[in-house]
Structures are given as C-alpha cells and as structure tokens.
Amino acid sequence: MAGERIAVITGASSGIGAASARQLARAGFHVVAGARRTDRLQALAEEVGATTLALDVTDPASVTAFAAAVRDRHGQADLLVNNAGTGVGLDPVAEGRDDDWQATMDTNVVGLLRVTRTFLPLLRAAPHAHIVNLGSIAGFEVYPGGAGYTASKHAVRAITDTLRLELNGEPIRITEIAPGMVETEFSVIRFRGDTTKADDVYAGVQPLTADDIADCITWAVTRPPHVDIDFMVVRPVAQAASYKVARNRS
Ligand code: NAP
C-alpha cells in the first residue's frame, strides 16, 4: 500500500522477533520478516500479512538476496530491527568450543554488521528511518561461562554507538534494546536442545516475555522522528544482574 512504512525484522521466526512482527504490524507497519526457518515465517505471514523471506545473516549471498527482494518490492526500508541472535554453549573459556564462539560471533556481530551495511541504502531511501539493535544486559555485564555471548553483546553496544556517530546528520535514528532474562527458545539453543536445563533458567522467577520486549521496540519506533531513544535496559524485577536472580523455590 502506498505510504505504508516498511519494517524489516531479522530472526522473526520465534521469540522477540516474532512478537515484534505481530506488534509492529498492529502499529501499522508492513513487516518483512526474515529467518532461516521459513515454515515458521509462513504462519506469521498468514497471521499478520507479513512478507516473509529466507535469511541467514551469516551468509553474505543470503543477506544480499534478502535486501534485493525488499528493494524490488518496496524500494526502501523505514525500520530495520537487527534481532537475529544466538548464544550457543555456557562453558568456561577453558572448555569453550571454537564452533560455539564462531556461531555466536558470526550471527550476533558480523551478521548484524553485514545486514546493517546492506540495508543502509534502503534506509537512506526512506524519508526518515530507524535501526533497532537487540543488545542485552550481557552487553555491559559478564558472568562465568558467558564469555562468547557477552563479548558479542558488548560488540553490539560498540556498533550501536559507532553507528550513532557515523549517521549523525542523517534522519536515521538508532536504538539499542538491552533485555535481561526473556523466556524464548534462546535457552533451548544455549543448552543444545536440553529443555530441562532451559526450563531451569526460568525456575521460580517470572521472566520477561517476548511481548514485553516487542512492546518496548514498538514504543521506541513510534516516537516522533526527532526523538531518539538511545538505549533501553529492561529486566524482570527479580533480576538484579545476569547472575543475581531472586527465585521463589517454595
Ligand atoms: P530465539 O527465540 O532463539 O530467536 C532467535 C531468532 O534469531 C530466531 O528467529 C532465529 O531464526 C534467528 N536466527 C538465529 N540465527 C540466525 C541466522 N543465522 N540468520 C537469521 N536468523 C537467525 O531468541 P530470542 O530470545 O527471541 O532472541 C532474539 C534476540 O534477543 C537475540 O539477539 C538475543 O541475543 C536477544 N536477547 C535475548 C534475551 C533472552 O533472554 N531471551 C535476552 C537479551 C537479549 P532461525 O533459527 O529460523 O533462523
């Protein structure tokens, strides 16, 4: 539809990305949803009328094809939500695996940089645009076993602030949302499919939901175009730090 604002979301097949697709569609955006699991995206397309496209942020050809499809269909992107992310493994550095570190860095750091670079011409084609990066409290806190993931999210902090300097003078806002504990498939992936260990992460505590974070994203991107929400930290009330969570074990 002419005049419709285009929201591109990476990693929209589950968790925060899928919730954001639903809420941004309700807020009036036309959503372009990308992820590797296109079957999951199909359900979203039927639900909110999103455009769905295969995307692997670690694959340069996939990112190029994804952006080309957005350019051909819409000519611009008004909003880019860099949400795709992972954090495989929770081993101390002494036992860390190269594959886990590589997957985490390739997705959370190089993937986010690659997608951003590829979409900048489309964001610049919009009258005003917005980039939202999914950081984490792991972007400024650390915990044992988290070196690979916390390093990647510290990098997202640095990338967000660098982009703010580089894009200064252009009508492109940049926001980093840094959630604490959110109950999604994230922990299942972290524990390599072990759902018992993943469930333990949320035992005796009320975590944030994907919708809580989607709500923050939707709020930040629906402020007037001259208002930039730089950095938003959102935690469950029971989580004082990544490693300090008040649990009700009764
Ligand atoms: P999730 O449910 O596991 O969702 C991750 C999403 O990223 C999935 O849609 C996945 O889709 C996508 N993804 C992973 N690798 C990808 C790749 N190579 N190319 C394209 N998409 C890829 O986890 P979530 O909690 O919603 O995580 C979303 C973001 O929030 C991440 O950046 C995460 O670091 C951040 N975060 C999460 C928490 C938390 O406690 N859950 C806290 C702070 C920050 P496919 O597998 O289908 O490709």
Residues whose N, C-alpha, C, O or C-beta is under 5 A from the ligand:
A	BS01	NAP	G11 A12 S13 S14 G15 I16 G17 G34 A35 R36 R37 L55 D56 V57 T58 N83 A84 G85 T86 T107 L134 G135 S136 P179 G180 M181 V182 T184 E185 F186
